[in-house]
């Protein structure tokens, strides 16, 4: 998709423009998180089909801090909630597998708290539990905000993060036949991280 290529191009340009400040500003961060998962939009134009408002997600990833205020991150997130028709849960569960990359801008403070924002793109694979051969993979944009707290004199951190995705399913089958509305989905999570300076 053209917007996925635009996002990838933006990531490459951002990487080319980043210039390291000092050696201590380089690090590899690994992180894991879990929490709630919400689909904020209806699945069809009539508004009669949507997903259970609160599901769950688990995920993690790796970030490479290339400059004091800039990190390049790669994420994987698994989210699940149930299909609803007319406001009633109908049973089929829908899995989403998100894999994406983003540019993160952070602001480290002397107190150990580090607020950050990020934006990027990737893909989502949609899978209805109990089906085979009906999966669909689509391009997606992602953005989010969070805050990390680094435990003094350690590389360990605790963080809270909100992350969202925007994508448009099409050509789905089974219980999702005819679904083609743009989807806006959000994960709100808590997690742990560890920083390896280099």
PyMOL commands that set and color helices and strands:
alter all, ss='L'
color gray80, all
select helices_A, chain A and resi 2-17+23-25+174-176
alter helices_A, ss='H'
color red, helices_A
select strands_A, chain A and resi 27-39+49-51+55-67+70-85+88-108+113-128+136-150+156-168+182-197
alter strands_A, ss='S'
color yellow, strands_A
deselect
rebuild
show_as cartoon
